[in-house]
Amino acid sequence: MASHTPPPPADEGRLALDRLLESQLPALLVFLRHRTGNALAARETVEDLAQSVCREILQDMPKLRFESEDKFRAYLFLQAVRKVVDRARFHRMECRDQRRERCLPDTRSAAEQGIYSHLVTGTQVASAREHLARVEACLQSLPDAQREAVLLSRVAGLSYAEIAAQKGVAESTIRALAARGLARISLDLERRE
């Protein structure tokens, strides 16, 4: 007599997705912090943007299937890019009432600070708290294409091939952009210290 194994409850899929989102949250926050321009950052916190991205992914969960954690991560950061573009477009609309706007506080978690360890050497990580502002300034000073290549490869953890496919360019282009960006960060950090 064959035993019938019931299908796993739908809640298990939700729990697995929750764990995936939670594991990627620090990288997502760092990515969003550097992907949002000053105008958007003055109007919305990166935490709110991240929450919105995660909420939309959870809402779409019944339609989503990922072959691997890497595919999920690529989808998550693509959604984050789309969210930034959408929210920036929304705030540029002429009908926005600028009188209602207020400055938002700057917040960074310890987990976010750990994400930057992929950009600097071990000795530099030891002084991460005071070093964080310099790393962020160096990252912000990069040309957009280099900054995005560094963020997607080192912060989001996407492969050069995944980034190239997402951007519609050659993998060697992404590899070169990331290398130039990392070299500039290293030189800038030496100069600032």
DRENPA-3360 file (N, C-alpha, C; in nm, 2 decimals, always signed):
BEGIN
1 = MASHTPPP = +0.08/-0.12/+0.00/+0.00/+0.00/+0.00/+0.09/+0.12/+0.00 ~ +0.07/+0.21/-0.10/+0.15/+0.33/-0.11/+0.11/+0.44/-0.01 ~ +0.20/+0.50/+0.05/+0.16/+0.61/+0.14/+0.15/+0.74/+0.07 ~ +0.06/+0.82/+0.11/+0.04/+0.95/+0.04/+0.10/+1.05/+0.13 ~ +0.20/+1.13/+0.08/+0.26/+1.24/+0.15/+0.18/+1.36/+0.12 ~ +0.12/+1.43/+0.21/+0.05/+1.56/+0.18/+0.15/+1.66/+0.14 ~ +0.11/+1.75/+0.05/+0.19/+1.86/+0.00/+0.23/+1.95/+0.12 ~ +0.34/+2.01/+0.12/+0.38/+2.10/+0.23/+0.28/+2.22/+0.23;
9 = PADEGRLA = +0.26/+2.27/+0.35/+0.16/+2.38/+0.37/+0.22/+2.50/+0.30 ~ +0.13/+2.59/+0.25/+0.17/+2.71/+0.18/+0.25/+2.80/+0.27 ~ +0.23/+2.79/+0.40/+0.31/+2.87/+0.49/+0.46/+2.84/+0.49 ~ +0.50/+2.72/+0.45/+0.64/+2.69/+0.44/+0.71/+2.77/+0.33 ~ +0.64/+2.79/+0.22/+0.70/+2.87/+0.11/+0.71/+3.01/+0.16 ~ +0.61/+3.06/+0.23/+0.62/+3.20/+0.28/+0.74/+3.21/+0.38 ~ +0.75/+3.11/+0.47/+0.86/+3.12/+0.57/+1.00/+3.12/+0.50 ~ +1.01/+3.03/+0.39/+1.14/+3.03/+0.32/+1.17/+3.16/+0.25;
17 = LDRLLESQ = +1.06/+3.22/+0.19/+1.08/+3.35/+0.13/+1.11/+3.46/+0.23 ~ +1.05/+3.45/+0.35/+1.08/+3.55/+0.46/+1.22/+3.54/+0.50 ~ +1.27/+3.42/+0.51/+1.42/+3.40/+0.55/+1.51/+3.45/+0.44 ~ +1.48/+3.42/+0.32/+1.56/+3.48/+0.21/+1.56/+3.63/+0.21 ~ +1.45/+3.69/+0.22/+1.44/+3.84/+0.23/+1.52/+3.89/+0.35 ~ +1.50/+3.83/+0.46/+1.57/+3.87/+0.58/+1.73/+3.86/+0.56 ~ +1.77/+3.75/+0.50/+1.92/+3.74/+0.48/+1.97/+3.84/+0.38 ~ +1.89/+3.89/+0.29/+1.93/+3.99/+0.19/+1.91/+4.13/+0.23;
25 = LPALLVFL = +1.84/+4.15/+0.35/+1.80/+4.29/+0.39/+1.92/+4.38/+0.41 ~ +2.03/+4.34/+0.48/+2.14/+4.44/+0.49/+2.19/+4.48/+0.36 ~ +2.22/+4.39/+0.27/+2.27/+4.43/+0.14/+2.17/+4.51/+0.06 ~ +2.04/+4.48/+0.07/+1.94/+4.56/+0.01/+1.94/+4.71/+0.06 ~ +1.95/+4.72/+0.19/+1.95/+4.86/+0.25/+2.08/+4.94/+0.20 ~ +2.19/+4.87/+0.20/+2.31/+4.94/+0.15/+2.29/+4.98/+0.00 ~ +2.25/+4.88/-0.08/+2.22/+4.90/-0.22/+2.13/+5.02/-0.24 ~ +2.02/+5.03/-0.17/+1.92/+5.13/-0.19/+1.98/+5.27/-0.14;
33 = RHRTGNAL = +2.06/+5.26/-0.04/+2.12/+5.39/+0.01/+2.20/+5.46/-0.10 ~ +2.27/+5.37/-0.18/+2.36/+5.43/-0.28/+2.29/+5.44/-0.41 ~ +2.18/+5.38/-0.43/+2.10/+5.39/-0.56/+2.01/+5.51/-0.56 ~ +1.96/+5.55/-0.44/+1.87/+5.66/-0.44/+1.95/+5.79/-0.45 ~ +1.90/+5.88/-0.53/+1.97/+6.01/-0.54/+1.93/+6.10/-0.42 ~ +2.00/+6.21/-0.41/+1.97/+6.30/-0.29/+1.83/+6.34/-0.29 ~ +1.77/+6.37/-0.40/+1.63/+6.42/-0.40/+1.53/+6.31/-0.34 ~ +1.55/+6.19/-0.38/+1.46/+6.08/-0.33/+1.50/+6.05/-0.19;
41 = AARETVED = +1.63/+6.05/-0.15/+1.67/+6.02/-0.01/+1.62/+6.13/+0.08 ~ +1.59/+6.25/+0.04/+1.54/+6.35/+0.12/+1.39/+6.33/+0.15 ~ +1.32/+6.25/+0.07/+1.18/+6.23/+0.08/+1.14/+6.10/+0.13 ~ +1.22/+5.99/+0.11/+1.19/+5.86/+0.16/+1.31/+5.79/+0.22 ~ +1.29/+5.72/+0.33/+1.40/+5.64/+0.39/+1.43/+5.52/+0.31 ~ +1.55/+5.47/+0.31/+1.59/+5.35/+0.24/+1.51/+5.23/+0.31 ~ +1.49/+5.24/+0.44/+1.41/+5.14/+0.51/+1.27/+5.13/+0.45 ~ +1.21/+5.24/+0.42/+1.07/+5.24/+0.36/+1.08/+5.18/+0.22;
49 = LAQSVCRE = +1.18/+5.22/+0.14/+1.19/+5.16/+0.01/+1.21/+5.01/+0.01 ~ +1.30/+4.97/+0.10/+1.32/+4.82/+0.12/+1.20/+4.75/+0.16 ~ +1.12/+4.81/+0.25/+1.00/+4.75/+0.30/+0.90/+4.73/+0.18 ~ +0.89/+4.84/+0.10/+0.80/+4.84/-0.01/+0.84/+4.73/-0.11 ~ +0.97/+4.71/-0.14/+1.02/+4.61/-0.23/+0.98/+4.47/-0.18 ~ +1.01/+4.45/-0.05/+0.99/+4.32/+0.01/+0.84/+4.29/+0.01 ~ +0.76/+4.39/+0.05/+0.61/+4.37/+0.05/+0.56/+4.33/-0.09 ~ +0.60/+4.39/-0.19/+0.56/+4.36/-0.33/+0.60/+4.22/-0.37;
57 = ILQDMPKL = +0.72/+4.18/-0.33/+0.76/+4.04/-0.36/+0.68/+3.94/-0.28 ~ +0.65/+3.97/-0.16/+0.56/+3.88/-0.08/+0.42/+3.87/-0.14 ~ +0.37/+3.99/-0.19/+0.24/+3.98/-0.25/+0.24/+3.90/-0.38 ~ +0.35/+3.90/-0.45/+0.36/+3.83/-0.58/+0.41/+3.69/-0.56 ~ +0.43/+3.64/-0.44/+0.48/+3.51/-0.40/+0.41/+3.40/-0.48 ~ +0.28/+3.40/-0.49/+0.22/+3.28/-0.56/+0.26/+3.27/-0.70 ~ +0.30/+3.38/-0.77/+0.34/+3.38/-0.91/+0.49/+3.35/-0.93 ~ +0.57/+3.36/-0.82/+0.71/+3.36/-0.83/+0.77/+3.22/-0.81;
65 = RFESEDKF = +0.87/+3.18/-0.89/+0.94/+3.06/-0.87/+1.09/+3.09/-0.91 ~ +1.18/+3.05/-0.82/+1.32/+3.07/-0.84/+1.40/+2.94/-0.84 ~ +1.48/+2.93/-0.93/+1.56/+2.81/-0.95/+1.67/+2.80/-0.84 ~ +1.72/+2.92/-0.79/+1.82/+2.92/-0.69/+1.82/+3.05/-0.61 ~ +1.89/+3.05/-0.51/+1.90/+3.18/-0.43/+1.96/+3.29/-0.51 ~ +2.06/+3.26/-0.60/+2.12/+3.36/-0.68/+2.01/+3.42/-0.78 ~ +1.92/+3.34/-0.83/+1.82/+3.39/-0.92/+1.72/+3.48/-0.84 ~ +1.69/+3.44/-0.71/+1.61/+3.53/-0.63/+1.68/+3.66/-0.60;
73 = RAYLFLQA = +1.81/+3.66/-0.57/+1.88/+3.78/-0.54/+1.88/+3.87/-0.66 ~ +1.90/+3.82/-0.78/+1.90/+3.90/-0.90/+1.77/+3.97/-0.91 ~ +1.66/+3.89/-0.89/+1.52/+3.94/-0.90/+1.50/+4.05/-0.80 ~ +1.54/+4.03/-0.67/+1.52/+4.12/-0.56/+1.59/+4.26/-0.60 ~ +1.71/+4.25/-0.64/+1.78/+4.38/-0.67/+1.73/+4.45/-0.80 ~ +1.68/+4.37/-0.89/+1.62/+4.43/-1.01/+1.49/+4.50/-0.96 ~ +1.41/+4.44/-0.87/+1.29/+4.51/-0.82/+1.33/+4.63/-0.74 ~ +1.44/+4.63/-0.67/+1.49/+4.75/-0.60/+1.52/+4.86/-0.69;
81 = VRKVVDRA = +1.59/+4.83/-0.80/+1.62/+4.94/-0.90/+1.49/+4.99/-0.96 ~ +1.40/+4.91/-0.99/+1.27/+4.96/-1.04/+1.19/+5.04/-0.94 ~ +1.20/+5.01/-0.81/+1.13/+5.08/-0.71/+1.19/+5.22/-0.70 ~ +1.33/+5.23/-0.71/+1.39/+5.36/-0.70/+1.35/+5.45/-0.82 ~ +1.35/+5.39/-0.94/+1.31/+5.47/-1.06/+1.17/+5.51/-1.04 ~ +1.08/+5.43/-1.00/+0.94/+5.46/-0.99/+0.91/+5.57/-0.89 ~ +0.98/+5.56/-0.77/+0.96/+5.66/-0.66/+1.02/+5.79/-0.70 ~ +1.14/+5.79/-0.77/+1.20/+5.91/-0.81/+1.11/+5.98/-0.91;
89 = RFHRMECR = +1.05/+5.91/-1.00/+0.96/+5.96/-1.10/+0.83/+6.02/-1.03 ~ +0.78/+5.95/-0.94/+0.67/+6.00/-0.86/+0.70/+6.13/-0.80 ~ +0.81/+6.15/-0.73/+0.84/+6.27/-0.66/+0.88/+6.39/-0.76 ~ +0.91/+6.36/-0.88/+0.94/+6.46/-0.98/+0.82/+6.52/-1.04 ~ +0.70/+6.45/-1.02/+0.58/+6.50/-1.08/+0.55/+6.64/-1.03 ~ +0.50/+6.72/-1.11/+0.47/+6.86/-1.08/+0.37/+6.88/-0.97 ~ +0.28/+6.78/-0.96/+0.17/+6.80/-0.87/+0.21/+6.77/-0.72 ~ +0.34/+6.73/-0.69/+0.38/+6.71/-0.56/+0.38/+6.84/-0.48;
97 = DQRRERCL = +0.33/+6.84/-0.36/+0.33/+6.96/-0.28/+0.46/+6.96/-0.20 ~ +0.55/+7.05/-0.23/+0.69/+7.05/-0.17/+0.68/+7.10/-0.03 ~ +0.57/+7.17/+0.01/+0.56/+7.23/+0.15/+0.54/+7.12/+0.25 ~ +0.49/+7.00/+0.21/+0.47/+6.89/+0.30/+0.59/+6.81/+0.33 ~ +0.70/+6.84/+0.26/+0.82/+6.76/+0.27/+0.90/+6.80/+0.39 ~ +0.97/+6.70/+0.45/+1.06/+6.72/+0.56/+1.18/+6.63/+0.55 ~ +1.29/+6.67/+0.61/+1.41/+6.59/+0.60/+1.40/+6.47/+0.69 ~ +1.45/+6.36/+0.65/+1.45/+6.23/+0.72/+1.58/+6.20/+0.79;
105 = PDTRSAAE = +1.58/+6.13/+0.90/+1.70/+6.10/+0.97/+1.79/+6.00/+0.90 ~ +1.92/+6.01/+0.92/+2.01/+5.91/+0.86/+2.03/+5.80/+0.96 ~ +1.99/+5.67/+0.91/+2.01/+5.56/+1.00/+2.08/+5.45/+0.93 ~ +2.17/+5.38/+1.00/+2.24/+5.27/+0.94/+2.25/+5.16/+1.05 ~ +2.22/+5.04/+1.02/+2.23/+4.93/+1.11/+2.37/+4.87/+1.11 ~ +2.40/+4.79/+1.22/+2.53/+4.72/+1.23/+2.54/+4.62/+1.11 ~ +2.43/+4.56/+1.07/+2.43/+4.46/+0.96/+2.47/+4.53/+0.83 ~ +2.41/+4.66/+0.81/+2.45/+4.73/+0.69/+2.60/+4.76/+0.69;
113 = QGIYSHLV = +2.65/+4.80/+0.81/+2.80/+4.83/+0.81/+2.88/+4.71/+0.77 ~ +2.84/+4.59/+0.80/+2.91/+4.47/+0.77/+2.91/+4.45/+0.62 ~ +2.82/+4.50/+0.55/+2.81/+4.48/+0.40/+2.94/+4.55/+0.34 ~ +2.98/+4.66/+0.40/+3.09/+4.74/+0.34/+3.22/+4.66/+0.35 ~ +3.23/+4.56/+0.43/+3.35/+4.48/+0.45/+3.40/+4.42/+0.32 ~ +3.31/+4.40/+0.22/+3.34/+4.34/+0.09/+3.42/+4.44/+0.01 ~ +3.42/+4.57/+0.05/+3.48/+4.67/-0.04/+3.62/+4.71/+0.01 ~ +3.65/+4.67/+0.14/+3.77/+4.72/+0.20/+3.85/+4.60/+0.25;
121 = TGTQVASA = +3.98/+4.63/+0.29/+4.07/+4.52/+0.34/+4.03/+4.49/+0.49 ~ +4.09/+4.38/+0.54/+4.07/+4.34/+0.68/+4.11/+4.45/+0.78 ~ +4.22/+4.51/+0.76/+4.27/+4.61/+0.86/+4.17/+4.73/+0.86 ~ +4.12/+4.76/+0.74/+4.03/+4.88/+0.73/+3.89/+4.84/+0.80 ~ +3.86/+4.72/+0.80/+3.73/+4.68/+0.86/+3.74/+4.70/+1.01 ~ +3.86/+4.68/+1.07/+3.87/+4.70/+1.22/+3.82/+4.84/+1.26 ~ +3.84/+4.94/+1.18/+3.80/+5.07/+1.22/+3.67/+5.11/+1.14 ~ +3.58/+5.02/+1.12/+3.47/+5.04/+1.04/+3.38/+5.15/+1.07;
129 = REHLARVE = +3.36/+5.18/+1.20/+3.27/+5.28/+1.24/+3.31/+5.42/+1.19 ~ +3.44/+5.45/+1.21/+3.49/+5.58/+1.16/+3.52/+5.58/+1.01 ~ +3.54/+5.46/+0.96/+3.57/+5.44/+0.82/+3.45/+5.44/+0.73 ~ +3.33/+5.41/+0.79/+3.21/+5.40/+0.71/+3.18/+5.53/+0.63 ~ +3.19/+5.64/+0.69/+3.16/+5.77/+0.62/+3.25/+5.78/+0.50 ~ +3.38/+5.75/+0.52/+3.48/+5.76/+0.41/+3.45/+5.67/+0.30 ~ +3.41/+5.54/+0.33/+3.38/+5.44/+0.23/+3.26/+5.49/+0.15 ~ +3.15/+5.54/+0.22/+3.03/+5.58/+0.15/+3.06/+5.70/+0.06;
137 = ACLQSLPD = +3.15/+5.79/+0.11/+3.18/+5.91/+0.03/+3.25/+5.87/-0.10 ~ +3.35/+5.77/-0.08/+3.42/+5.72/-0.20/+3.33/+5.65/-0.30 ~ +3.23/+5.57/-0.24/+3.14/+5.50/-0.33/+3.05/+5.60/-0.40 ~ +3.01/+5.71/-0.33/+2.92/+5.81/-0.40/+2.99/+5.89/-0.50 ~ +3.13/+5.90/-0.49/+3.20/+5.98/-0.58/+3.23/+5.91/-0.71 ~ +3.20/+5.78/-0.72/+3.23/+5.70/-0.84/+3.13/+5.74/-0.95 ~ +3.17/+5.73/-1.08/+3.07/+5.75/-1.18/+2.96/+5.65/-1.17 ~ +2.84/+5.69/-1.22/+2.72/+5.60/-1.20/+2.74/+5.46/-1.24;
145 = AQREAVLL = +2.80/+5.44/-1.36/+2.82/+5.30/-1.41/+2.91/+5.22/-1.32 ~ +3.02/+5.28/-1.27/+3.11/+5.21/-1.18/+3.05/+5.18/-1.05 ~ +2.98/+5.28/-0.99/+2.91/+5.26/-0.87/+2.81/+5.15/-0.87 ~ +2.73/+5.14/-0.98/+2.63/+5.04/-1.00/+2.70/+4.90/-1.01 ~ +2.81/+4.89/-1.09/+2.88/+4.76/-1.10/+2.93/+4.71/-0.97 ~ +2.99/+4.80/-0.89/+3.04/+4.77/-0.76/+2.92/+4.73/-0.67 ~ +2.82/+4.80/-0.66/+2.70/+4.77/-0.58/+2.64/+4.64/-0.61 ~ +2.62/+4.62/-0.74/+2.55/+4.49/-0.78/+2.64/+4.37/-0.76;
153 = SRVAGLSY = +2.77/+4.38/-0.78/+2.86/+4.27/-0.77/+2.90/+4.25/-0.62 ~ +2.94/+4.35/-0.55/+3.00/+4.34/-0.42/+2.89/+4.35/-0.31 ~ +2.79/+4.43/-0.33/+2.69/+4.44/-0.22/+2.57/+4.35/-0.24 ~ +2.52/+4.35/-0.37/+2.41/+4.26/-0.40/+2.45/+4.12/-0.42 ~ +2.58/+4.09/-0.45/+2.63/+3.96/-0.47/+2.59/+3.89/-0.60 ~ +2.56/+3.97/-0.70/+2.53/+3.92/-0.83/+2.66/+3.89/-0.91 ~ +2.65/+3.79/-0.99/+2.77/+3.76/-1.07/+2.78/+3.86/-1.18 ~ +2.90/+3.87/-1.24/+2.92/+3.96/-1.35/+2.83/+3.92/-1.47;
161 = AEIAAQKG = +2.81/+3.79/-1.49/+2.73/+3.75/-1.60/+2.58/+3.79/-1.57 ~ +2.53/+3.78/-1.45/+2.40/+3.82/-1.42/+2.38/+3.97/-1.44 ~ +2.47/+4.05/-1.40/+2.46/+4.19/-1.41/+2.47/+4.23/-1.56 ~ +2.56/+4.16/-1.64/+2.57/+4.19/-1.78/+2.44/+4.16/-1.85 ~ +2.38/+4.04/-1.82/+2.25/+4.01/-1.88/+2.14/+4.11/-1.84 ~ +2.14/+4.15/-1.72/+2.04/+4.25/-1.67/+2.06/+4.38/-1.75 ~ +2.18/+4.42/-1.77/+2.21/+4.55/-1.83/+2.22/+4.54/-1.99 ~ +2.22/+4.42/-2.04/+2.23/+4.41/-2.18/+2.37/+4.45/-2.24;
169 = VAESTIRA = +2.48/+4.42/-2.16/+2.61/+4.45/-2.21/+2.70/+4.33/-2.19 ~ +2.82/+4.34/-2.24/+2.91/+4.23/-2.23/+2.96/+4.21/-2.08 ~ +2.98/+4.09/-2.04/+3.03/+4.06/-1.91/+3.16/+4.13/-1.88 ~ +3.25/+4.14/-1.98/+3.38/+4.20/-1.97/+3.36/+4.35/-1.93 ~ +3.26/+4.41/-1.98/+3.23/+4.55/-1.95/+3.20/+4.57/-1.80 ~ +3.11/+4.48/-1.75/+3.08/+4.49/-1.61/+3.20/+4.46/-1.52 ~ +3.28/+4.36/-1.56/+3.40/+4.33/-1.49/+3.50/+4.45/-1.48 ~ +3.51/+4.52/-1.60/+3.60/+4.63/-1.60/+3.55/+4.75/-1.52;
177 = LAARGLAR = +3.42/+4.77/-1.53/+3.36/+4.88/-1.45/+3.38/+4.86/-1.30 ~ +3.35/+4.73/-1.26/+3.37/+4.70/-1.11/+3.52/+4.72/-1.07 ~ +3.61/+4.67/-1.16/+3.75/+4.68/-1.12/+3.80/+4.82/-1.11 ~ +3.76/+4.90/-1.21/+3.79/+5.05/-1.20/+3.73/+5.11/-1.08 ~ +3.61/+5.08/-1.05/+3.54/+5.14/-0.93/+3.61/+5.10/-0.80 ~ +3.64/+4.97/-0.79/+3.71/+4.92/-0.67/+3.85/+4.99/-0.65 ~ +3.92/+5.00/-0.77/+4.05/+5.07/-0.76/+4.04/+5.21/-0.72 ~ +3.94/+5.28/-0.77/+3.92/+5.42/-0.73/+3.88/+5.43/-0.58;
185 = ISLDLERR = +3.80/+5.34/-0.53/+3.77/+5.34/-0.39/+3.89/+5.32/-0.31 ~ +3.98/+5.23/-0.35/+4.10/+5.20/-0.27/+4.19/+5.33/-0.27 ~ +4.21/+5.39/-0.39/+4.29/+5.51/-0.40/+4.23/+5.63/-0.32 ~ +4.10/+5.64/-0.33/+4.04/+5.75/-0.25/+4.05/+5.73/-0.10 ~ +4.04/+5.61/-0.06/+4.05/+5.58/+0.08/+4.19/+5.61/+0.13 ~ +4.29/+5.57/+0.05/+4.43/+5.60/+0.09/+4.45/+5.75/+0.10 ~ +4.39/+5.83/+0.01/+4.41/+5.97/+0.01/+4.34/+6.04/+0.13 ~ +4.22/+5.98/+0.16/+4.14/+6.04/+0.27/+4.20/+6.01/+0.41;
193 = E = +4.28/+5.91/+0.42/+4.33/+5.87/+0.55/+4.46/+5.93/+0.58;
% end
